[in-house]
Amino acid sequence: MSPIQGLPPIDSTAIDRPIANGEQSPDGQSNFWDTLKDSLEHVQQLQNDADQSVLNLVTGQGEDIHAAMSAVEKADLSFQLVMQVRNKIVQAYQQVSQMQF
């Protein structure tokens, strides 16, 4: 069986072996799941920072309203971005699951 013109043959050993945490893929790119996990952790940290800023503002611990609003907006925008990425992943999964092989 000849490979598709212009594409290298597939190395079957790379397909069977999962990429371990922290390990990079053979082409030097970071693992998609690690990137996704890091992004979710960053969004969670922004949400925690926003919650703390609002708490400091309400309790009068020196937080100004502009800093609190900025932190809340950062958390909101990050969450919206994560939801759009999730929607695209679900949409891609649905498209792949509808393919007939």
Phi, psi and omega per residue, in radians:
M1 nan 2.222 -3.098
S2 -1.594 2.488 3.112
P3 -1.227 2.776 3.093
I4 -1.082 2.396 -3.070
Q5 -1.049 2.237 3.106
G6 1.642 -0.216 3.129
L7 -1.913 2.406 3.105
P8 -1.249 2.727 3.094
P9 -1.129 2.672 -3.117
I10 -1.414 2.303 3.075
D11 -1.514 1.864 -3.056
S12 -1.149 -0.425 3.125
T13 -1.221 -0.530 3.121
A14 -1.259 -0.473 -3.128
I15 -1.314 -0.695 -3.068
D16 -1.312 -0.399 -3.044
R17 -1.724 2.055 3.101
P18 -1.241 2.671 3.111
I19 -1.450 2.226 -3.116
A20 -1.333 2.819 3.118
N21 -1.019 2.326 3.119
G22 1.456 -0.280 3.139
E23 -1.442 2.531 3.108
Q24 -1.656 2.713 3.115
S25 -1.200 2.908 -3.076
P26 -1.004 -0.488 -3.132
D27 -1.555 0.122 3.064
G28 1.564 0.015 -3.136
Q29 -1.472 2.647 3.109
S30 -1.309 2.766 -3.119
N31 -1.184 2.325 -3.117
F32 -1.027 -0.763 -3.077
W33 -1.175 -0.624 3.087
D34 -1.149 -0.712 3.113
T35 -1.107 -0.761 3.122
L36 -1.115 -0.750 3.129
K37 -1.101 -0.764 3.117
D38 -1.084 -0.692 3.120
S39 -1.128 -0.742 3.122
L40 -1.144 -0.664 3.097
E41 -1.147 -0.659 3.106
H42 -1.137 -0.736 3.104
V43 -1.103 -0.734 3.108
Q44 -1.088 -0.699 3.117
Q45 -1.134 -0.716 3.086
L46 -1.095 -0.678 3.100
Q47 -1.135 -0.731 3.106
N48 -1.112 -0.712 3.106
D49 -1.105 -0.726 3.117
A50 -1.116 -0.764 3.118
D51 -1.052 -0.754 -3.141
Q52 -1.156 -0.686 3.118
S53 -1.108 -0.752 3.116
V54 -1.146 -0.726 3.113
L55 -1.079 -0.761 3.112
N56 -1.112 -0.658 3.116
L57 -1.148 -0.795 -3.088
V58 -1.182 -0.675 -3.106
T59 -1.491 -0.048 3.088
G60 1.293 0.607 -3.107
Q61 -1.674 0.626 2.989
G62 1.546 0.030 3.125
E63 -1.405 2.274 3.075
D64 -1.549 2.780 -3.022
I65 -1.152 -0.564 -3.119
H66 -1.189 -0.723 3.111
A67 -1.162 -0.678 3.130
A68 -1.158 -0.778 3.125
M69 -1.120 -0.680 3.103
S70 -1.088 -0.760 3.130
A71 -1.138 -0.688 3.126
V72 -1.161 -0.727 3.130
E73 -1.152 -0.696 3.080
K74 -1.048 -0.794 -3.134
A75 -1.123 -0.716 -3.131
D76 -1.136 -0.810 3.136
L77 -1.117 -0.695 3.104
S78 -1.115 -0.712 3.119
F79 -1.135 -0.737 3.116
Q80 -1.071 -0.694 3.105
L81 -1.108 -0.772 3.128
V82 -1.087 -0.690 3.117
M83 -1.144 -0.654 3.100
Q84 -1.174 -0.692 3.082
V85 -1.110 -0.751 3.099
R86 -1.043 -0.764 3.129
N87 -1.065 -0.697 3.120
K88 -1.188 -0.651 3.107
I89 -1.149 -0.769 3.110
V90 -1.105 -0.743 3.125
Q91 -1.092 -0.741 3.112
A92 -1.128 -0.724 3.111
Y93 -1.066 -0.755 -3.140
Q94 -1.122 -0.675 3.111
Q95 -1.152 -0.737 3.131
V96 -1.171 -0.680 -3.115
S97 -1.210 -0.366 3.120
Q98 -1.541 -0.144 3.125
M99 -1.215 2.535 3.080
Q100 -1.904 2.248 -3.095
F101 -1.778 nan nan
